[in-house]
Amino acid sequence: MEKRQGAKDIAGGVVPAGTLLEVGNREIWQLELVSRDQIPCGRIVRQLVEPEMYTIRYLIVYDIKSGRHVPVPANAVTEITSEAVFCSIDAVKFLSLPNLTQPLDRAQEEEIYGIIEQTPYWIEEAAYIHSGREPDISD
């Protein structure tokens, strides 16, 4: 089994492998998240990234109606424009997503993906690794 060392964070500390860090992103900060059924769900305020993979795993959406910070899987995003971020999650399922708790653990991630009925990123990535092919841009 391959031992993963972790990655350095901006502050110079070592982040354990598999840890998701909360970071900002000026390009999508405060953009509206719009559900599959065209209902605004809240504004994007932060992201959870996996620094070792250089990958955004979740967008954190502030739902002003409930006062919650909701983690939305990045692989549920279908389009990003200068006006909004669109996702494949219905508004009712968005309301069922849990409030963000730190650190986000695998059990919480499984709960999130169970609610939205979507294949988790770690299963998608494992399928590519075992297939021996590189993902296409369109994947």
TORPA-4810 file (N, C-alpha, C, O; in nm, 3 decimals):
<nodes>
NODE_1_0.084_-0.117_0.000_0.000_0.000_0.000_0.088_0.123_0.000_0.183_0.133_0.079_M
NODE_2_0.057_0.217_-0.089_0.137_0.338_-0.102_0.113_0.431_0.016_-0.001_0.458_0.053_E
NODE_3_0.220_0.479_0.075_0.209_0.572_0.187_0.207_0.713_0.133_0.296_0.754_0.058_K
NODE_4_0.105_0.789_0.171_0.091_0.926_0.125_0.142_1.019_0.233_0.106_1.004_0.350_R
NODE_5_0.225_1.113_0.195_0.290_1.200_0.291_0.206_1.322_0.329_0.222_1.374_0.439_Q
NODE_6_0.119_1.367_0.242_0.047_1.491_0.267_0.106_1.601_0.181_0.198_1.576_0.103_G
NODE_7_0.054_1.719_0.195_0.098_1.833_0.114_0.120_1.952_0.204_0.061_1.963_0.312_A
NODE_8_0.206_2.042_0.160_0.230_2.163_0.239_0.118_2.263_0.213_0.073_2.278_0.099_K
NODE_9_0.073_2.330_0.317_-0.025_2.435_0.297_0.048_2.568_0.285_0.169_2.576_0.305_D
NODE_10_-0.027_2.672_0.253_0.030_2.804_0.231_0.102_2.854_0.356_0.203_2.923_0.344_I
NODE_11_0.052_2.822_0.471_0.111_2.869_0.596_0.239_2.793_0.631_0.307_2.827_0.728_A
NODE_12_0.273_2.691_0.553_0.398_2.620_0.575_0.385_2.493_0.657_0.484_2.424_0.677_G
NODE_13_0.266_2.460_0.704_0.246_2.337_0.779_0.221_2.221_0.686_0.201_2.241_0.566_G
NODE_14_0.221_2.102_0.738_0.192_1.984_0.657_0.047_1.943_0.680_0.003_1.929_0.794_V
NODE_15_-0.024_1.925_0.572_-0.164_1.885_0.576_-0.170_1.735_0.555_-0.117_1.686_0.455_V
NODE_16_-0.232_1.659_0.646_-0.240_1.514_0.628_-0.309_1.477_0.496_-0.401_1.546_0.452_P
NODE_17_-0.264_1.369_0.435_-0.322_1.323_0.309_-0.472_1.302_0.325_-0.520_1.252_0.427_A
NODE_18_-0.546_1.342_0.222_-0.690_1.325_0.223_-0.765_1.436_0.295_-0.889_1.436_0.296_G
NODE_19_-0.694_1.529_0.356_-0.758_1.639_0.427_-0.808_1.742_0.327_-0.739_1.774_0.230_T
NODE_20_-0.927_1.792_0.350_-0.983_1.897_0.265_-0.964_2.031_0.335_-0.998_2.046_0.452_L
NODE_21_-0.909_2.127_0.262_-0.887_2.261_0.317_-0.991_2.358_0.265_-1.030_2.351_0.149_L
NODE_22_-1.036_2.447_0.351_-1.131_2.549_0.311_-1.054_2.670_0.259_-0.969_2.725_0.329_E
NODE_23_-1.084_2.711_0.137_-1.015_2.823_0.074_-1.115_2.911_0.000_-1.228_2.870_-0.027_V
NODE_24_-1.072_3.032_-0.031_-1.155_3.124_-0.109_-1.119_3.118_-0.256_-1.013_3.067_-0.292_G
NODE_25_-1.206_3.169_-0.339_-1.181_3.177_-0.483_-1.252_3.301_-0.534_-1.374_3.308_-0.532_N
NODE_26_-1.176_3.398_-0.580_-1.233_3.525_-0.623_-1.319_3.512_-0.748_-1.412_3.590_-0.767_R
NODE_27_-1.291_3.414_-0.833_-1.364_3.402_-0.959_-1.511_3.364_-0.938_-1.598_3.410_-1.013_E
NODE_28_-1.539_3.281_-0.838_-1.678_3.239_-0.820_-1.738_3.286_-0.688_-1.855_3.258_-0.660_I
NODE_29_-1.662_3.358_-0.607_-1.710_3.407_-0.479_-1.835_3.491_-0.499_-1.837_3.583_-0.581_W
NODE_30_-1.938_3.461_-0.423_-2.067_3.531_-0.424_-2.153_3.504_-0.548_-2.257_3.567_-0.564_Q
NODE_31_-2.111_3.413_-0.635_-2.199_3.375_-0.744_-2.314_3.292_-0.688_-2.296_3.218_-0.590_L
NODE_32_-2.429_3.304_-0.748_-2.547_3.228_-0.707_-2.532_3.084_-0.754_-2.489_3.058_-0.866_E
NODE_33_-2.568_2.988_-0.667_-2.577_2.848_-0.708_-2.722_2.825_-0.751_-2.815_2.852_-0.675_L
NODE_34_-2.740_2.775_-0.873_-2.873_2.751_-0.927_-2.893_2.601_-0.944_-2.809_2.531_-1.002_V
NODE_35_-3.005_2.552_-0.892_-3.035_2.409_-0.897_-3.074_2.364_-1.038_-3.094_2.446_-1.127_S
NODE_36_-3.084_2.232_-1.056_-3.126_2.175_-1.184_-3.263_2.227_-1.227_-3.291_2.244_-1.345_R
NODE_37_-3.349_2.253_-1.127_-3.483_2.304_-1.158_-3.488_2.457_-1.156_-3.594_2.517_-1.136_D
NODE_38_-3.371_2.520_-1.177_-3.358_2.665_-1.196_-3.397_2.750_-1.075_-3.443_2.862_-1.091_Q
NODE_39_-3.377_2.697_-0.955_-3.407_2.771_-0.832_-3.276_2.814_-0.767_-3.189_2.731_-0.743_I
NODE_40_-3.260_2.945_-0.738_-3.140_2.991_-0.668_-3.136_2.931_-0.527_-3.233_2.939_-0.453_P
NODE_41_-3.021_2.871_-0.492_-3.009_2.802_-0.363_-2.926_2.879_-0.262_-2.936_2.852_-0.142_C
NODE_42_-2.846_2.971_-0.306_-2.760_3.047_-0.216_-2.638_3.096_-0.292_-2.629_3.081_-0.413_G
NODE_43_-2.546_3.156_-0.218_-2.425_3.213_-0.279_-2.301_3.133_-0.239_-2.289_3.088_-0.125_R
NODE_44_-2.210_3.117_-0.333_-2.086_3.045_-0.307_-1.993_3.136_-0.227_-1.964_3.249_-0.267_I
NODE_45_-1.947_3.084_-0.113_-1.862_3.165_-0.026_-1.721_3.109_-0.010_-1.628_3.184_0.017_V
NODE_46_-1.703_2.979_-0.027_-1.572_2.916_-0.009_-1.568_2.787_-0.091_-1.666_2.750_-0.157_R
NODE_47_-1.453_2.719_-0.084_-1.437_2.589_-0.148_-1.362_2.497_-0.052_-1.284_2.542_0.032_Q
NODE_48_-1.388_2.369_-0.066_-1.306_2.269_0.003_-1.220_2.204_-0.105_-1.272_2.148_-0.202_L
NODE_49_-1.088_2.211_-0.087_-0.997_2.156_-0.186_-0.912_2.046_-0.124_-0.886_2.045_-0.004_V
NODE_50_-0.870_1.955_-0.209_-0.775_1.851_-0.169_-0.641_1.894_-0.227_-0.614_1.870_-0.345_E
NODE_51_-0.554_1.956_-0.145_-0.431_2.015_-0.198_-0.337_1.915_-0.264_-0.269_1.948_-0.361_P
NODE_52_-0.335_1.794_-0.214_-0.247_1.692_-0.270_-0.284_1.659_-0.415_-0.198_1.625_-0.496_E
NODE_53_-0.413_1.670_-0.447_-0.461_1.640_-0.582_-0.483_1.766_-0.665_-0.517_1.757_-0.783_M
NODE_54_-0.463_1.884_-0.605_-0.490_2.012_-0.672_-0.633_2.013_-0.727_-0.656_2.052_-0.841_Y
NODE_55_-0.727_1.971_-0.645_-0.864_1.951_-0.690_-0.965_2.012_-0.595_-0.954_1.999_-0.473_T
NODE_56_-1.063_2.080_-0.653_-1.175_2.132_-0.575_-1.271_2.016_-0.554_-1.313_1.952_-0.651_I
NODE_57_-1.307_1.988_-0.430_-1.399_1.878_-0.401_-1.540_1.926_-0.373_-1.637_1.860_-0.411_R
NODE_58_-1.553_2.041_-0.306_-1.685_2.094_-0.271_-1.687_2.246_-0.284_-1.586_2.312_-0.260_Y
NODE_59_-1.802_2.298_-0.322_-1.829_2.441_-0.310_-1.909_2.458_-0.182_-1.998_2.378_-0.153_L
NODE_60_-1.879_2.561_-0.107_-1.956_2.589_0.014_-2.053_2.701_-0.020_-2.013_2.811_-0.057_I
NODE_61_-2.180_2.670_-0.006_-2.287_2.763_-0.043_-2.355_2.813_0.084_-2.396_2.734_0.169_V
NODE_62_-2.367_2.945_0.094_-2.438_3.003_0.208_-2.585_3.017_0.170_-2.619_3.091_0.078_Y
NODE_63_-2.669_2.946_0.242_-2.814_2.952_0.222_-2.869_3.056_0.320_-2.882_3.029_0.439_D
NODE_64_-2.899_3.174_0.269_-2.942_3.284_0.355_-3.073_3.254_0.427_-3.095_3.303_0.538_I
NODE_65_-3.160_3.174_0.366_-3.289_3.142_0.429_-3.273_3.059_0.556_-3.343_3.081_0.655_K
NODE_66_-3.178_2.965_0.553_-3.159_2.878_0.670_-3.038_2.918_0.754_-3.021_2.871_0.867_S
NODE_67_-2.952_3.005_0.699_-2.831_3.045_0.769_-2.724_2.937_0.771_-2.632_2.942_0.852_G
NODE_68_-2.737_2.839_0.682_-2.643_2.725_0.680_-2.536_2.744_0.574_-2.556_2.813_0.474_R
NODE_69_-2.421_2.681_0.598_-2.315_2.667_0.498_-2.321_2.523_0.449_-2.294_2.429_0.524_H
NODE_70_-2.357_2.507_0.322_-2.387_2.375_0.266_-2.277_2.331_0.170_-2.246_2.403_0.075_V
NODE_71_-2.216_2.214_0.194_-2.116_2.163_0.099_-2.185_2.098_-0.022_-2.266_2.007_-0.008_P
NODE_72_-2.150_2.148_-0.141_-2.205_2.096_-0.266_-2.090_2.033_-0.344_-1.992_2.101_-0.374_V
NODE_73_-2.101_1.905_-0.379_-1.992_1.840_-0.452_-1.958_1.913_-0.582_-2.047_1.949_-0.659_P
NODE_74_-1.830_1.934_-0.605_-1.786_2.003_-0.727_-1.824_1.924_-0.852_-1.845_1.983_-0.958_A
NODE_75_-1.831_1.791_-0.842_-1.868_1.714_-0.961_-2.018_1.718_-0.989_-2.066_1.650_-1.080_N
NODE_76_-2.093_1.797_-0.910_-2.234_1.822_-0.940_-2.251_1.951_-1.021_-2.361_1.982_-1.066_A
NODE_77_-2.142_2.026_-1.039_-2.148_2.150_-1.117_-2.158_2.116_-1.265_-2.080_2.035_-1.316_V
NODE_78_-2.254_2.178_-1.332_-2.273_2.153_-1.474_-2.228_2.268_-1.562_-2.194_2.248_-1.678_T
NODE_79_-2.229_2.390_-1.506_-2.188_2.507_-1.584_-2.155_2.622_-1.490_-2.216_2.638_-1.385_E
NODE_80_-2.056_2.701_-1.531_-2.022_2.822_-1.458_-2.023_2.936_-1.559_-1.956_2.931_-1.662_I
NODE_81_-2.101_3.041_-1.527_-2.104_3.160_-1.610_-2.061_3.279_-1.525_-2.031_3.263_-1.406_T
NODE_82_-2.057_3.396_-1.583_-2.022_3.515_-1.506_-2.133_3.555_-1.410_-2.113_3.638_-1.322_S
NODE_83_-2.251_3.495_-1.427_-2.367_3.530_-1.345_-2.399_3.427_-1.236_-2.449_3.463_-1.130_E
NODE_84_-2.370_3.299_-1.263_-2.412_3.194_-1.170_-2.335_3.065_-1.193_-2.269_3.046_-1.295_A
NODE_85_-2.347_2.976_-1.094_-2.295_2.839_-1.105_-2.418_2.748_-1.106_-2.503_2.758_-1.018_V
NODE_86_-2.426_2.662_-1.205_-2.540_2.573_-1.220_-2.498_2.432_-1.179_-2.385_2.389_-1.203_F
NODE_87_-2.592_2.361_-1.116_-2.560_2.226_-1.070_-2.670_2.127_-1.106_-2.779_2.166_-1.148_C
NODE_88_-2.640_2.000_-1.088_-2.732_1.891_-1.123_-2.818_1.848_-1.005_-2.883_1.743_-1.010_S
NODE_89_-2.820_1.927_-0.899_-2.896_1.893_-0.778_-3.029_1.967_-0.779_-3.034_2.087_-0.805_I
NODE_90_-3.138_1.895_-0.751_-3.269_1.959_-0.738_-3.272_2.043_-0.611_-3.202_2.013_-0.515_D
NODE_91_-3.353_2.149_-0.611_-3.362_2.239_-0.496_-3.405_2.165_-0.369_-3.355_2.196_-0.260_A
NODE_92_-3.495_2.069_-0.381_-3.540_1.994_-0.263_-3.425_1.913_-0.203_-3.411_1.905_-0.081_V
NODE_93_-3.344_1.853_-0.288_-3.229_1.777_-0.238_-3.124_1.871_-0.178_-3.060_1.836_-0.079_K
NODE_94_-3.108_1.990_-0.236_-3.016_2.088_-0.178_-3.057_2.119_-0.034_-2.971_2.126_0.054_F
NODE_95_-3.185_2.136_-0.011_-3.234_2.166_0.124_-3.208_2.051_0.221_-3.201_2.072_0.342_L
NODE_96_-3.193_1.929_0.169_-3.167_1.812_0.253_-3.020_1.794_0.287_-2.986_1.717_0.377_S
NODE_97_-2.932_1.865_0.216_-2.789_1.851_0.242_-2.756_1.904_0.381_-2.818_1.999_0.428_L
NODE_98_-2.657_1.842_0.448_-2.624_1.883_0.585_-2.547_2.014_0.589_-2.488_2.057_0.490_P
NODE_99_-2.550_2.077_0.705_-2.468_2.194_0.731_-2.321_2.149_0.735_-2.292_2.039_0.782_N
NODE_100_-2.231_2.232_0.687_-2.089_2.198_0.686_-2.036_2.189_0.828_-2.055_2.279_0.909_L
NODE_101_-1.968_2.079_0.856_-1.893_2.065_0.981_-1.749_2.034_0.943_-1.724_1.961_0.847_T
NODE_102_-1.657_2.090_1.018_-1.515_2.069_0.989_-1.453_1.978_1.092_-1.487_1.991_1.210_Q
NODE_103_-1.366_1.889_1.057_-1.335_1.852_0.920_-1.444_1.763_0.862_-1.510_1.688_0.934_P
NODE_104_-1.461_1.773_0.733_-1.558_1.690_0.662_-1.498_1.551_0.650_-1.394_1.533_0.586_L
NODE_105_-1.563_1.451_0.710_-1.508_1.316_0.704_-1.580_1.232_0.599_-1.680_1.275_0.541_D
NODE_106_-1.529_1.111_0.575_-1.583_1.025_0.470_-1.729_0.989_0.495_-1.806_0.979_0.400_R
NODE_107_-1.769_0.969_0.620_-1.909_0.937_0.650_-2.000_1.052_0.608_-2.108_1.029_0.554_A
NODE_108_-1.957_1.174_0.633_-2.036_1.291_0.592_-2.040_1.301_0.440_-2.144_1.334_0.382_Q
NODE_109_-1.927_1.273_0.375_-1.924_1.276_0.229_-2.020_1.172_0.172_-2.092_1.199_0.075_E
NODE_110_-2.021_1.052_0.230_-2.112_0.948_0.184_-2.257_0.991_0.202_-2.342_0.963_0.117_E
NODE_111_-2.287_1.059_0.313_-2.422_1.110_0.336_-2.461_1.210_0.226_-2.571_1.204_0.172_E
NODE_112_-2.370_1.301_0.194_-2.397_1.403_0.091_-2.426_1.336_-0.043_-2.525_1.368_-0.108_I
NODE_113_-2.338_1.245_-0.084_-2.357_1.179_-0.214_-2.481_1.089_-0.214_-2.543_1.070_-0.319_Y
NODE_114_-2.517_1.033_-0.099_-2.640_0.955_-0.090_-2.763_1.041_-0.111_-2.859_0.999_-0.177_G
NODE_115_-2.762_1.161_-0.057_-2.876_1.253_-0.072_-2.894_1.293_-0.217_-3.006_1.294_-0.268_I
NODE_116_-2.784_1.327_-0.283_-2.798_1.374_-0.422_-2.800_1.260_-0.523_-2.818_1.283_-0.643_I
NODE_117_-2.781_1.136_-0.474_-2.785_1.017_-0.559_-2.689_1.028_-0.677_-2.727_1.010_-0.793_E
NODE_118_-2.565_1.057_-0.644_-2.461_1.072_-0.745_-2.339_0.990_-0.703_-2.314_0.970_-0.584_Q
NODE_119_-2.263_0.944_-0.801_-2.142_0.867_-0.773_-2.038_0.957_-0.707_-2.007_1.063_-0.761_T
NODE_120_-1.984_0.918_-0.592_-1.882_0.999_-0.525_-1.753_1.010_-0.608_-1.721_0.922_-0.687_P
NODE_121_-1.683_1.120_-0.588_-1.560_1.145_-0.664_-1.456_1.035_-0.645_-1.386_1.002_-0.741_Y
NODE_122_-1.445_0.977_-0.526_-1.342_0.875_-0.503_-1.373_0.747_-0.580_-1.281_0.673_-0.616_W
NODE_123_-1.500_0.720_-0.606_-1.537_0.603_-0.687_-1.513_0.632_-0.834_-1.464_0.546_-0.908_I
NODE_124_-1.549_0.754_-0.879_-1.522_0.794_-1.018_-1.373_0.784_-1.049_-1.333_0.730_-1.152_E
NODE_125_-1.291_0.837_-0.958_-1.146_0.837_-0.980_-1.088_0.697_-0.977_-0.998_0.666_-1.055_E
NODE_126_-1.138_0.612_-0.889_-1.090_0.473_-0.883_-1.122_0.400_-1.013_-1.043_0.317_-1.058_A
NODE_127_-1.236_0.430_-1.074_-1.273_0.367_-1.200_-1.173_0.403_-1.309_-1.137_0.318_-1.391_A
NODE_128_-1.127_0.528_-1.313_-1.027_0.569_-1.412_-0.893_0.502_-1.386_-0.826_0.458_-1.479_Y
NODE_129_-0.855_0.496_-1.260_-0.727_0.433_-1.226_-0.726_0.287_-1.271_-0.627_0.240_-1.327_I
NODE_130_-0.836_0.216_-1.246_-0.842_0.074_-1.281_-0.864_0.051_-1.430_-0.835_-0.058_-1.480_H
NODE_131_-0.916_0.151_-1.501_-0.939_0.135_-1.645_-0.810_0.153_-1.725_-0.800_0.106_-1.838_S
NODE_132_-0.712_0.222_-1.665_-0.586_0.244_-1.734_-0.590_0.355_-1.837_-0.493_0.375_-1.910_G
NODE_133_-0.701_0.429_-1.844_-0.709_0.537_-1.941_-0.713_0.672_-1.869_-0.749_0.681_-1.752_R
NODE_134_-0.676_0.774_-1.943_-0.682_0.909_-1.890_-0.821_0.965_-1.915_-0.881_0.937_-2.019_E
NODE_135_-0.875_1.044_-1.820_-1.007_1.103_-1.843_-1.003_1.206_-1.955_-0.906_1.281_-1.968_P
NODE_136_-1.110_1.208_-2.035_-1.124_1.310_-2.139_-1.171_1.439_-2.075_-1.226_1.437_-1.964_D
NODE_137_-1.151_1.548_-2.144_-1.201_1.677_-2.095_-1.353_1.670_-2.080_-1.409_1.732_-1.989_I
NODE_138_-1.420_1.596_-2.167_-1.566_1.589_-2.164_-1.619_1.497_-2.056_-1.740_1.497_-2.031_S
NODE_139_-1.533_1.418_-1.990_-1.579_1.325_-1.886_-1.626_1.398_-1.763_-1.668_1.335_-1.666_D
</nodes>
